[in-house]
Amino acid sequence: MKISVLIPVFNEANHIPTLLRSLAPAMRGVKDLEILFIDNGSTDGSLELLEASKLGGARVLREPRRGFAAPLNRGTAAAAGELLLFLDADAQPAPGWAARMEKALRHADVAVGATFSLPPKKITPYGRVAAKIFEKHSERTAHAQGHALPWGPTCNLGMRRSMLEKTGPFSPEAASAFDIDWCWRAVLKGARLVYAPAATVKHARRNERQALLEQFERYGLGEAWLHRTYSFLLTPEDQEPNALLAGVNAFLRLRHQGAAAKVKSLAPILDEVATAFAGGVRIGFDRAHHQCSLPRAITTNYVAWESGFKSTTIFVPGKGLAELGGQQRKLFLAMQNGASEHELVHLFMKLFKATHKEAEHEVAAFRLSLTP
């Protein structure tokens, strides 16, 4: 099965030499593979470094339209692979990374690799905050912790081309939320998304104050776009998305959750970053960017996915997330596979050693819990 590795590049001359050295070991064990660099108008010599590279099987494309989505869409249109793997130019994939992503995608549509922070030579307090904020980030996103549905960042993401064709390209309107939006659209169309902890990548984080604050303001803009575009999932039917409430929630989520919140000495800097994030949300609502022009399935039912830990996660609009493991998962999978009410009741009796009357009541309650 042919694999295409896509790497968008914009002014990453400082990171490209290290990236190039890491790619050959990262691709070890994969026979049919191509690497596509997509330059997005670099002015710092990145393009020249890529064109001078003698990395086997690599091509350099140019995409003049700036943004997050445009270079990726240019790359996927040119790629020949049945599996598409994504990296950032400031990332370092571990040896064997591509083969491990390929293994994760054998029985899945989308794979989210494990991403760790790459510390700079001289880390600042802002760099420490960034590293803490992104601690176990990809594991959390793949399990929808902090979001309604799972997703993965394109610094370490894989997908089947068939899923890309079913879902559509990345949305330019989504700005910094382009990867969240694509994954959500895929899951709403039935994609099986898995977390691939063996496929590891180290990713550079912002180390300077201004760069980190600007990054999280951009994330806030994307957050606002998600609230508007996915209001059918995130907002009760009788309410409109609220800019102030969304901004406050964004601040609280970043400020009081995760590893960064546990380090008291980092609190003032974390407050700055959370304020920039919440401010981006408010600005995003004011700007009223266009919603995604690409089709999205608007669910009137639950959405379910498997996240790689022998459990099924369910999102029910208006009710939130529930993770099913063990016996509950068996009941749910039987329901998904079209088991009749009679079959479900008898399966419940067998799994939970319940009476017929108890099983009827619990199966009915289980069905109700899956109804928005």
C-alpha positions in Angstrom: 0.0 0.0 0.0 1.6 3.3 -1.1 2.1 6.0 1.5 2.4 9.7 0.9 4.0 11.9 3.6 2.9 15.5 3.3 4.8 18.4 5.0 3.7 22.0 4.6 6.5 24.5 5.0 6.4 28.3 5.8 9.7 30.0 6.9 11.1 26.9 8.8 14.7 27.2 7.7 15.9 26.8 11.3 14.1 23.4 11.6 14.5 21.9 8.1 18.0 20.5 8.5 17.0 18.6 11.6 13.7 17.5 10.0 15.6 16.2 6.9 18.0 14.1 9.1 15.1 12.5 10.9 13.0 11.5 7.9 15.1 8.6 6.5 15.0 6.7 9.9 11.3 7.6 10.3 10.4 6.0 7.0 12.4 2.8 7.7 10.3 -0.3 7.1 8.0 1.2 4.5 8.7 0.1 0.9 6.4 2.2 -1.3 6.6 5.8 -0.1 6.8 9.3 -1.3 7.5 12.6 0.5 5.9 15.9 -0.5 7.1 19.2 0.8 4.6 22.0 0.1 6.2 25.5 0.4 3.7 28.2 1.3 5.6 31.2 0.1 8.7 31.0 2.4 11.0 34.0 2.4 13.8 32.7 4.7 15.5 30.2 2.5 13.3 27.2 3.3 12.5 26.6 -0.3 16.1 26.6 -1.3 17.0 24.2 1.4 14.3 21.8 0.3 15.2 22.0 -3.3 18.9 21.3 -2.5 18.0 18.3 -0.4 19.0 14.9 -1.8 16.4 13.0 0.2 15.2 10.1 -1.9 11.7 10.0 -3.1 11.0 13.7 -2.1 9.2 16.3 -4.2 8.9 20.0 -3.6 5.6 21.7 -4.5 4.6 25.3 -4.2 1.3 26.7 -3.0 1.1 30.6 -3.2 -2.3 30.8 -1.3 -1.4 31.4 2.3 -3.1 29.6 5.2 -3.3 26.3 6.9 -5.6 24.4 4.5 -4.3 25.5 1.1 -0.9 23.8 1.2 -2.4 20.6 2.6 -5.0 20.5 -0.1 -2.3 21.1 -2.7 -0.4 18.2 -1.3 -3.3 15.8 -1.1 -4.2 16.6 -4.7 -0.7 15.7 -5.9 -0.1 12.7 -3.6 -0.3 9.2 -5.1 -0.6 7.3 -1.8 -3.5 5.3 -0.5 -2.5 6.3 3.0 -1.7 10.0 3.7 0.5 10.9 6.6 1.0 14.5 7.8 3.9 16.2 9.6 4.9 19.8 10.4 8.2 21.2 9.2 9.2 21.9 12.8 8.6 18.3 13.9 10.9 15.3 14.3 9.3 11.9 13.7 10.9 9.0 15.6 12.5 6.1 13.8 9.9 3.7 12.4 7.1 6.4 12.6 5.7 5.8 9.1 5.4 2.0 9.6 3.7 2.5 12.9 1.2 4.9 11.4 0.6 2.4 8.6 -0.1 -0.4 11.2 -2.6 1.9 13.0 -4.4 2.6 9.8 -4.9 -1.1 8.8 -8.1 -1.2 10.7 -8.9 2.5 11.0 -9.8 5.5 8.8 -7.9 8.1 10.8 -4.9 7.7 13.2 -3.6 10.3 15.7 0.0 9.8 16.6 1.6 10.6 20.0 3.2 14.1 19.9 5.7 15.4 22.5 7.2 18.8 23.0 10.7 19.4 21.6 12.5 21.6 24.1 14.6 24.4 22.7 18.3 24.7 23.7 17.5 27.5 26.1 13.9 27.3 27.3 12.1 30.4 28.6 9.3 30.5 31.1 6.9 30.9 28.1 8.4 27.8 26.6 7.8 25.9 29.8 4.2 26.9 29.8 3.8 25.9 26.1 5.3 22.5 26.9 3.0 22.0 29.8 -0.1 23.1 27.9 0.7 20.6 25.1 1.6 17.7 27.5 -0.3 14.6 26.2 -2.1 16.9 23.8 -2.6 14.4 21.0 -3.8 11.7 23.4 -6.4 14.1 24.8 -7.6 15.3 21.4 -7.9 11.7 20.2 -10.2 11.0 23.2 -12.2 14.2 22.8 -11.0 15.6 26.2 -12.0 19.2 26.1 -13.9 18.9 22.8 -17.2 17.3 21.7 -15.6 15.0 19.1 -12.1 13.5 18.7 -9.5 15.0 16.4 -5.8 15.1 15.8 -3.3 17.8 14.8 -1.7 17.6 11.4 1.8 17.6 13.0 1.2 13.9 13.5 -1.9 12.6 11.7 -2.7 9.8 9.2 -5.7 9.0 7.1 -6.9 6.8 4.4 -7.4 8.5 1.0 -10.8 6.9 0.8 -11.8 8.8 4.0 -10.4 12.0 2.6 -12.5 11.5 -0.6 -15.6 10.8 1.5 -15.0 13.8 3.9 -13.7 16.4 1.5 -10.6 18.6 1.6 -9.4 20.8 4.5 -11.6 23.9 4.9 -9.8 27.3 4.4 -12.6 29.0 6.3 -11.8 27.1 9.4 -8.4 28.9 9.8 -6.5 27.5 12.8 -9.3 25.0 13.4 -8.8 23.3 10.0 -7.6 20.0 11.5 -10.3 19.9 14.1 -13.0 20.6 11.5 -11.7 17.9 9.1 -11.6 15.2 11.8 -15.0 16.2 13.1 -16.5 16.0 9.6 -14.8 12.6 9.1 -16.2 11.2 12.4 -19.7 12.6 11.6 -19.4 10.5 8.4 -18.6 7.4 10.3 -14.8 7.4 10.4 -13.1 5.1 12.9 -10.5 7.3 14.6 -7.7 5.7 16.7 -4.9 6.9 18.9 -1.6 5.5 17.8 0.8 5.9 20.8 3.7 4.1 19.1 3.9 6.6 16.3 5.7 9.3 18.1 6.8 12.8 16.9 8.6 15.6 18.8 7.2 19.0 17.9 8.8 22.4 18.6 6.7 24.8 20.7 6.7 28.5 20.9 9.4 29.8 23.3 8.9 33.6 23.2 6.1 35.5 24.7 4.7 37.3 21.6 4.8 34.2 19.5 3.0 32.1 22.1 0.3 34.8 22.7 -0.3 35.2 19.0 -0.6 31.4 18.6 -3.3 31.1 21.2 -5.2 34.2 19.9 -5.3 32.3 16.5 -6.5 29.2 18.4 -9.3 31.4 19.9 -10.3 32.6 16.4 -10.6 28.9 15.4 -12.6 28.1 18.6 -15.1 30.8 17.8 -15.5 29.4 14.2 -16.2 26.0 15.6 -18.9 27.3 17.9 -20.7 28.9 15.0 -20.2 26.1 12.5 -21.0 23.3 14.9 -23.7 25.0 16.9 -25.9 22.0 16.2 -23.5 19.9 18.3 -22.3 22.5 20.8 -25.3 24.7 21.6 -28.8 23.6 22.7 -31.4 24.1 20.0 -33.1 27.0 21.8 -29.9 29.0 22.2 -27.6 31.0 20.0 -23.8 30.6 20.4 -22.7 33.2 23.0 -19.4 35.0 22.5 -19.0 36.0 26.1 -19.8 32.5 27.5 -17.5 30.8 24.9 -14.7 33.2 25.8 -15.1 32.6 29.5 -15.2 28.8 29.0 -12.1 29.0 26.8 -10.2 30.9 29.5 -11.3 28.5 32.3 -10.5 25.4 30.3 -7.0 26.5 29.5 -6.3 28.1 32.9 -7.6 25.4 35.2 -7.1 22.1 33.3 -4.1 20.2 32.3 -0.5 19.9 33.5 0.2 23.7 33.3 -2.4 24.5 35.9 -0.6 22.4 38.5 2.6 24.4 38.4 2.1 27.4 40.6 5.2 29.3 39.4 3.8 29.3 35.9 0.4 30.8 36.9 1.0 34.4 35.7 2.2 33.3 32.3 -0.7 30.8 32.0 -3.1 33.7 32.8 -1.6 35.7 29.9 -2.0 32.8 27.5 -5.5 32.0 28.6 -6.5 35.6 28.2 -5.1 35.7 24.7 -7.1 32.5 23.9 -10.3 33.9 25.3 -9.7 37.2 23.5 -9.3 35.4 20.2 -12.7 33.7 20.8 -14.3 37.1 21.3 -12.6 38.6 18.2 -13.6 35.5 16.2 -17.2 36.0 17.0 -17.0 39.7 16.1 -15.3 38.9 12.7 -18.0 36.4 11.9 -15.9 34.4 9.5 -17.9 32.2 7.0 -18.9 28.8 8.1 -17.4 25.8 6.3 -18.7 25.6 2.7 -18.0 21.9 2.7 -20.8 19.5 3.5 -21.1 18.3 7.1 -23.4 15.6 8.4 -25.7 17.2 10.9 -26.4 14.4 13.3 -29.8 13.9 14.9 -28.4 10.8 16.7 -25.4 9.8 18.7 -21.9 9.7 17.2 -19.6 6.8 18.2 -16.0 6.1 17.6 -13.3 3.7 18.9 -10.2 5.3 20.2 -7.8 2.4 20.4 -8.2 1.2 24.0 -10.8 -1.5 23.4 -13.5 1.0 24.3 -16.2 2.9 22.4 -16.8 6.6 23.0 -20.2 8.0 22.4 -21.2 11.7 22.0 -24.9 12.5 22.3 -25.8 16.0 21.3 -27.1 17.8 24.4 -25.9 15.1 26.7 -22.2 14.9 26.2 -19.6 12.1 26.2 -19.8 8.6 27.6 -17.1 5.9 27.3 -18.3 2.3 27.1 -16.0 -0.6 27.9 -16.4 -4.3 28.8 -20.0 -5.6 28.9 -21.6 -2.2 28.0 -19.6 -2.1 24.8 -20.7 -5.5 23.8 -24.3 -4.5 24.2 -23.7 -1.3 22.2 -22.0 -3.1 19.4 -24.8 -5.6 19.1 -27.2 -2.7 18.9 -25.1 -1.1 16.2 -25.1 -4.3 14.3 -28.9 -4.4 14.2 -29.8 -6.8 17.0 -33.5 -6.9 17.7 -35.0 -5.9 21.0 -35.5 -9.5 21.9 -31.8 -10.3 21.1 -30.6 -7.3 23.1 -32.7 -8.3 26.2 -31.3 -11.8 26.1 -27.8 -10.5 25.6 -28.2 -8.2 28.6 -29.5 -11.0 30.7 -26.4 -13.1 29.8 -23.9 -10.2 30.3 -25.3 -8.9 33.5 -27.0 -11.9 35.0 -30.2 -10.0 35.2 -33.9 -11.1 35.1 -35.9 -10.7 32.0 -37.9 -7.7 33.5 -34.6 -6.0 34.6 -33.1 -6.5 31.2 -36.1 -5.0 29.4 -36.0 -1.9 31.7 -32.2 -1.5 31.3 -32.1 -1.9 27.5 -34.9 0.7 27.2 -33.0 3.1 29.5 -29.8 2.4 27.5 -31.6 3.3 24.2 -32.9 6.5 25.8 -29.5 7.5 26.9 -28.4 7.5 23.3 -31.2 9.7 22.2 -30.4 13.5 22.0 
